[in-house]
Amino acid sequence: MTGSSAYFLTMFDEVVEHVVPEAGPSHASFPQVKYEGFEPSSYDDSPLLEAYADDPRIQGLRPVTQPFDLCPVQYTPPAPLACLAVSSDKMAMGLASNTIVLIELAHPDQILQIPISRKPAEMSLYKMFLDPSGRHLVITSHQGENWYLFRGWKKPKQLKSFKMVIESIAWNEPALLSSPHSTSTREILVGARNGSIYEAVLDAAEDFFKSQERYLHLLFTLPEKTPITGIRFDMFPPSDPRTALIIVTTPTRIYQFVGVPDRRSEESGRMFLPIFSAYRETAPKISELPGTLIYSELHFFRLGIGQASSLPKSLAWLTAPGIYYGTLNFEQSIDDHIDSTQLFPYPSLSQHETSTASSSPPQVPVSIALTEFHLVLLYKDRLIGICTLNGKQNYEDSVPLRPNEVVRGIVTDPVRRTYWVYTDQSILELVVRNESRDVWQIFLDQQRFGVALQYARTTSQRYQVLSAHANALFDEGRFFQAAQYYAQCTVPFEEVVLKYLDTGERDALRSYIFSRLERTKKTDLTQRMMLATWLVEFYLTKCDELDDFCAAEAATSDVQNVETERIILEEDLRHFFETYRANLDRDTVYELIQGHGRIDMLLFFATVVGDHEYVIQHWILEEEWSKAIDVLNRQSDLELYYRFGTVLTRHAPKEMVDAWLRQPALDPLRLIPSLLQLQHAPRDALSSNQAVRYLNHVVFQQSNTSPIIHNLLVTFHATLSPTPSDDGPLLRFLTTAPCDPLTGKPYYDLDYALRLCKRASRIQACVHIYAKMGLYENSVDLALEKGDLELAKVNADMPESDLPLRKKLWLKIARYVVQDKKDIKSAMRFLEDTDLLKIEDILPFFPDFVVIDDFKEEIAHALEGYSAHIDELKKEMDEATRTAESIKQDIAELRSRFVTIAAEETCSVCAQLLLTRQFYVFPCQHTFHADCLISLARECLPTHALRRVLALQTDLVKGSQAGPAERSTTGTTDVQVGQPVRQRALLSTNFVGPALQNGTKAVAPLGRNILSAGDKLRDLIIPDALAAVATAPVGWIPGIGLGGGKKSGPDKDGEKRTERLRAELDDILASSCPMCENVVAGLDKPFVDPGEMDTTWAL
């Protein structure tokens, strides 16, 4: 940014800063008019103010801003203005025409004019008193007539009992502000011109039997009977307001009345009567400032805007000698409640008129006002502001007046804290702009640093206050307190450090550096690191000093205190490490701590910064294995487990394995080097192997499936057993080891395990592994080789699904028992262990010459068993013979079974008479013609049955080609009907065609055609042709034929074959009723076939 642009921004910044009002609302605009040059800005200049407020290059360019601005209101009253009152943003003007003008400043467009029914010649207005809530207005006149106006009334009402000129009124401020809807003024104090003090209550509520003047009671009359120019009462303390302080002023005296009001008489009034009754015999607290001034004013200032319970902070009393100013103290234990009183003399005014004198003696102002830090004096042509903190005049401004215009006074809105100057022709607002701008400097000059810091606005001002406060504390020898303030200001770091080093206050210097570190930005990494490192050096040096003192003064009584101080200091250092570890360089701090020989602090710092590797290495070098493992457990870096696992496992195996078990995320494969440390380590025979314990946990608890881990566990079991002959742990693992669910084999290598167990002479384990590999003969042979008969028996029963193999294995065991053991009795008992071998199976193993007495009983039992078995077989044969005879009998009965049918019985398919053609009758009472049955059956028969029916049709049709020719030569006639037997012309003849001319040779191609027909098999079956050849001619008897004529040999064979074919066809067609079967088979079929139009439901 260029210099000219910076200067422009600075000037703009200052102008904006001093135009914006600091506190208090401004009501200098009414609907008809507006202020001149004080229009509100739409720009937010806060960032500019903050950015350039502390620039030292432009501090001298700031224009001097007045604490107040006098803003004229462009409003002309319709008549000369006599009096004015403002409260709670409500303004009441009393005009010389005896008219009241009311304006609510929140809605300035609403102006209300209320006339008083008195002519100006009869009455002239003197003063108006508006309560803090702005609802109650009391008007008094020079003639002693008083009027009361409540908000919302159209005209005031005369207070007939108030026959006095009212000089001042003390409103019941807490009650009025806390009850916004109340119509009563509650208890008020009225000061009259004759020196009398009255208590009164006004109520605007309409009551036929009561007037607005509820009561008016005389409480006290001042002895000098001078006008009571000011009166106020406050209840204190705010938490429990029981006591009242009443301050009364006259032109020359100020009175203080303190007492407890009678709150029980609130309804009937006279609340303040007990207070003033107490002063009838004793005089109140009086301060007198004599003079000839006939008027006076009393003003109060309080900080809480609009708070009913807030108490005034200060007061100002206009007197002839000057302005009496003091602060109020509401402590109950004191007599004088006005503290820090001082008299501000009136300033000399410059004469601007043509006169020989350049100045005139002090003049008494027309009126005054009290702000937080100033006294505003209103003269007949100007305003002067005097700072109450130092008594200096720092404001003066002229009042713009027209010819013959007279200044009347200045009034204050006690609630909104606004100030209004009025003349007989105009109203001006005194706006508080920048009243507290130089307040911080005044307090700083008075060395009231705390208050000065509160009013310091810019960073530069704050730094000046803090620097001055720090220097003052340092000069007083309060080095630690000074360090805190030095850390907050901009005094150069080197200067402060040198000051403390010159005085030797290293502890205070440490406090200063610590405070600076706390306030340094986190982005200033280098500065924070330097400060933090220096603090570590300070802490360590102080600890060394305390240690040296404890060693030198071991016999004194101060050692315990010094020891306590050292413990506290070390705890502070630990806390410092935890808080500022990010601002410390690890290697630098290591060197510092090692240089001071403080190993405990070194390990603590390494732990705080997360350098667990350094701590573990330290404890390993010290051979403190348990402490090293404890540190390892408290951190989460798995790499340290792998790095230090070898050495720690060798020296503390149990503790190290416990640490592994607490970390399920460890990779067991990377721990194998640590586990192998236990392979040759000496171990107590009574203690468990820690490597095996960890591997068992990994395999069975964590379900690890790595073959390397499983093989390692087999290795430890096979080679590190406490006793060489104890195969229990190894066998338990081999038996319970998890297997691959896909292959069913264990995860460890069976060949590797077998070689390992053979080398270690683990016979039982080898037998088990052989069995796992499916080599049952090898397992049985190995068991018998070692003489373990029971183990051989167990392995012989393992191939449960292979009975020949099991019998073979048991024969091996039997051979071993008989031939190798040569124990006949044991061989006999051996037969009881299995049901696969009998006595005859092992007899070949016996020697040729053996005494039968040893197994005579077993042979006898075997023979008896065979005899019993033979008897059982005979019984079964007899039972089978009886069953066959019963079946033959049932068949014979079936041949003679018959059904009686009526002559008018019809076919269930074609509904024609049943007896007209060959027919079938089923037990379900369904009857069918033969051809109808064939048509119905072909729809429900399966494919293989259809093929068989078609083949039978072909054979029967072929046989029928020779039958008619032979019968025509014999001239055989039907016995029953007496007609020549002839074959009808059948459709099957067309079906057979020339394909059957060559006899048997035509069957094969026909069969191929049938098999290839697929879904057309049903169409190839001809019901008429099949019925003609399937049914025997009339008079045909199975086994006899037609009549009883002798037949030659070939004819008999042909008839038998045809009979067999017909019987087979009959079995297929008549096996079940097709109509009943179709009912069950067609349950899942639709009522309407696809493509079939069902119109039965059409409307």
NUGUKE-580309 format. One record per residue (C-alpha): y, z, x. Coordinates in steps of 0.5 Angstrom, whole numbers, plus 500, padded with zeros to 3 digits. Layout:
N
YZX ...
! end
This chain:
1099
500500500 507498503 512503504 517500498 511500493 509508495 516510494 517506487 510510485 513517488 520516484 516514478 511520479 517525479 521522473 515522469 513529471 520532470 520529463 514531460 515538457 511544460 510548454 512549447 512544442 519540441 522539434 528535436 526529431 528529423 526523419 533520419 534521426 531521433 533524440 537520445 532518451 526523449 522518446 514520447 511515452 504512451 502512458 498517461 501519468 496525470 492521475 499519479 502526478 495529482 495523487 502523490 504531488 502533495 504527499 509531505 513524506 516524499 517532498 524531500 525525495 523529489 529530484 531537482 529538475 532542470 528548467 531546460 534540457 539540451 537535446 542534440 539533434 542527430 543531423 550532420 550538415 553537409 558543410 559547416 554551418 554558418 548561420 541559422 534562422 527558425 520561425 513558425 516551425 520552419 528552419 533555414 540553415 546557411 552553410 559555408 558552401 553558400 547553400 541554403 537548407 530549408 526544413 519544415 519541422 512539421 514535415 521533417 522528411 522534406 529537406 530542400 537544399 538551394 545553392 547560391 550562385 556564388 563561390 565560397 571564395 567570392 562570398 561568405 554568408 553572415 546572417 539570415 533573417 526569416 520573417 515570423 510567417 516563415 515565408 520570406 528569407 533574407 540572406 546577407 554576406 560579409 561582402 555586402 551582397 544580399 539575397 531574397 528567397 520566398 517559399 516555394 522558389 528554387 533559387 534566391 534572387 539578389 537584392 541589387 539595391 541592398 548594398 549593405 551588410 544587414 545586421 538586423 531586420 524588424 518585420 511587420 509581424 501583425 501584417 505577415 501573421 494575419 495574411 498567410 497568403 500574401 507575397 509581400 513583406 509589407 513595410 520592414 525596417 532594416 538595420 545596417 552595419 554603418 548605423 543606417 536605418 532603412 524602410 523597405 518592401 519586398 514582394 515575391 509576386 512576378 511583375 515584368 515591370 517591377 523587381 522584388 525590391 519594391 522600394 528601399 528608403 533611408 530613414 535615419 542614420 545614428 550619429 555614432 554610425 555603429 552597427 545596428 545590432 537589433 531593431 523592432 517596431 510594435 503598433 499600440 494599443 492593440 484595440 486601435 493601433 495608431 502609434 508605433 514604438 521602434 526600439 533600436 540597439 547598437 553595441 552600447 546604446 538603446 534608442 526609443 522612437 515613438 510616433 504615428 506612422 503614415 498609413 495612407 502611404 502603404 502602397 507607396 511605402 515610407 510609412 515610418 518616414 514621419 516618425 524618424 523625421 521628427 527626430 532629426 532636430 530632437 534626440 530620441 530616448 537613449 540609454 547607454 551602457 559603454 563598453 568595448 564589445 563590438 557585437 550585441 543582440 536584442 531579444 523580445 518575449 511575448 505571451 501570445 503564441 501566434 497572435 498577430 496583435 499581441 505585444 511583447 512583454 519584456 526585452 533583453 539586450 546583450 551589452 558589455 557590462 551585462 544583460 540589460 533587461 526590462 519590461 515594456 509599457 505601451 501606455 501613450 502618456 509616458 516617454 520611457 516605454 521600458 520599465 523595471 530595467 535592471 542589469 544582470 551581470 555575467 556570471 563567473 565561469 569555472 575553469 575545467 581546464 588545467 589551470 591554477 585559478 579556480 575561476 575566471 573573470 566574467 565573460 561575455 556570452 556568444 549569444 543569448 535567448 530570452 524566455 518567460 522567466 530566464 535569460 539563457 546565455 550561450 558560451 563557447 562550451 556551455 549554457 547558463 540560465 539566469 532567472 529574471 525574477 531574482 537574478 540567480 543562476 539556476 541552470 548550467 549545462 555543457 554543450 557537447 562539442 567535437 574536436 575543433 567544433 565551434 559554437 555559433 549562436 542560439 536562435 529563437 522561433 518567436 512564434 512557436 517559442 522554441 530555442 535552437 543552439 547551433 555550432 558549425 557542425 551540429 544543431 541542438 534544441 533547448 527544450 523548456 521543461 520546467 521553467 516555472 517550477 519555482 516561480 511561485 516561491 520567488 513571487 511568494 518571497 517577494 510577497 507578490 501573492 496573486 502572481 505566486 498563486 497563479 504559478 502554484 502547481 500543487 495543492 500544497 503550494 497553493 496552501 502555502 501562498 494562501 497562508 502567507 497571504 492571510 498572515 500578511 493581511 492579518 498582520 496589516 489589520 485587514 481582518 476580513 480579507 485575511 478571513 477569506 484567505 484563511 478559509 482557503 488554506 490549511 491553517 488549523 481551524 482552532 488556530 485561526 479562531 483563537 487569533 480572531 478571538 484574541 483580537 476581538 474581531 468577531 465579525 471577521 471571525 463570522 466571515 471566516 466561519 462562513 467561508 469555511 462552511 462554503 468550502 466544506 464538503 457536503 459529505 462532511 455533515 457533522 462539520 457543516 452542522 457545527 459551523 452553521 450552528 455557530 454562525 447562527 449564534 454569531 448572527 443572533 449575538 450581533 443582532 442583540 448587540 445592535 438592539 442594545 446599542 439602539 436602545 442605549 443611544 436612542 438620542 444620537 445620530 448614529 441610531 439610524 445607521 445602526 438600525 440599517 445595519 441591524 436590518 441588513 444583518 437580519 436579512 443576511 440571517 434569513 438568507 443564511 437560513 434559506 441556504 443552509 437549512 439542510 445543515 441545521 438541527 431544527 431543535 437546536 436552532 429553536 433553542 438558540 432563537 428562543 434563548 435570544 427572544 427573536 420570535 420573528 426569526 423563529 417563525 421564519 426559520 420554522 417556515 424555511 425548514 417546512 415546520 408549518 405545524 410549529 408556526 400554526 401552533 404558535 399563531 393558535 396560541 396567540 389567537 391569531 386565527 387569520 395568520 394561522 389560516 394564512 400559514 395553512 394556505 401556504 403549505 401543501 400538507 393536507 394532514 394539517 388541515 385535518 389536525 387544526 381544522 376543528 379549532 380554526 373552524 370554530 373561531 374563523 369559519 368563513 376563512 377556514 372554509 375558504 381555505 378548504 375550497 382552495 384544496 380540492 384534494 381534501 377528504 370531506 369525510 375527515 373534515 366532518 369533525 370540523 364541520 360539526 363545530 358549526 352545528 351549535 355555534 352562534 351565527 348571524 341570521 343574515 350570514 350563510 352557514 359555512 358548513 352548508 356552503 362547503 358541503 354544497 361545493 363538495 356535492 355539486 362542484 366536486 360531484 361527491 357521492 358519499 351518502 355520509 356527506 349527503 346525509 350531513 348536508 340534509 342534517 344541516 339544512 333540516 336543523 340549521 335553517 335561519 328560520 324554522 318555517 323556511 324550507 326553501 334551502 332544504 327543498 332546493 337540495 332535495 329537488 336538485 340533489 344528484 342521483 345514482 345513475 344505476 338506481 335513479 335514487 338520491 345518494 342520501 338516505 330517504 328514510 333518514 331524511 324522512 325521520 329528520 324532516 318529521 322531527 323538525 316539522 318540515 312538512 313540505 320536505 316530508 311530502 317531497 321525500 314521500 314522492 321520492 320514495 314512490 309513496 304518492 298516496 302518503 305524500 298527498 295525504 300528508 299535504 292534505 293533512 296540513 291543508 296544502 292543496 296546491 302541494 297535494 295537486 303537484 304530487 297527484 300528477 307525479 305518477 304520470 304512467 299510472 292513470 288509475 293511481 293519478 285518478 285515485 289521488 285526484 279523487 282524494 283531493 276532490 273528497 277533501 275539497 267537497 267533504 272536508 272543505 264543504 265548498 261546492 264552488 271550490 269543488 267546481 273550480 277544482 274540476 278545471 285543474 285536471 282532465 281526469 275527473 268529471 262532475 259525475 266522479 265527485 257527485 257521490 261526495 256531495 251531501 244527500 241534501 244539497 242545493 243544485 243551484 250551486 252546480 246547476 251550470 256545471 251539470 248542464 255543461 256536462 250533459 251538453 258534453 255527453 250529448 255532443 259526444 253521442 253525436 260524434 259517436 253516431 257520425 263515426 257509426 254512419 261513416 263505418 257503415 258507408 265504408 262497409 258498403 263501399 267495401 262490399 261493392 268493391 268485392 262485387 266488382 272484383 268478382 266480375 273482373 276478368 283478363 283476356 289472354 291469347 290462345 297461344 299464351 304459354 306458362 311462364 315456368 314450363 313454356 307450354 300452352 297455358 290452356 291445356 291445364 288449370 292456370 292462374 293469371 296475375 295483374 303483372 301479366 305472368 301466367 302459370 299452370 296450377 302445378 307450376 305455380 305451386 312448385 314456384 310458390 313453395 320455394 319462396 313461401 315462409 315456414 308458417 305458410 308452408 305448414 298451412 299449405 301442407 295441412 290444407 293438402 292433407 285435408 283436401 286429399 282426404 276429402 278427395 277419397 270419398 268424392 270419386 266413389 260418389 260421383 261414379 255412382 251417379 254417372 255424372 258427365 262433364 257438360 263442357 267436354 262431354 267426358 266422364 269426370 274421373 280423378 287422375 292418379 296423383 302422387 299425393 295418393 302415395 304421399 297419404 298412404 295408409 296414414 289417411 285410412 283412419 280419417 281424422 285420427 291420421 291428421 295428428 301424427 301427420 302434423 307432428 311429422 310435418 312440424 318435425 321435418 324442419 327444412 324438408 317441408 318443401 319436399 312434402 308438398 306435392 305440386 301435382 297432387 295439390 293441383 288436382 285437389 285444389 282445382 274444381 272439376 269442370 263445370 264446378 260452380 262455387 255454391 252449386 257444385 256439378 250441375 244443379 242436382 239436389 244434394 243431401 245435407 251431409 254432402 252440402 256440408 262437405 262441399 262447403 268445407 272443401 270450397 272453404 279449404 280451396 279458397 284458403 289455399 288459393 289465397 295463399 298461393 295466389 296472394 302475389 306473383 312468385 316470379 316478381 317476388 323472387 326478383 326482390 327476395 333474391 337480390 342478396 343471393 349469388 348467381 352460382 349456388 355453393 357447389 355448383 360448377 359454372 362453366 359458361 365462362 370457361 375459355 
! end
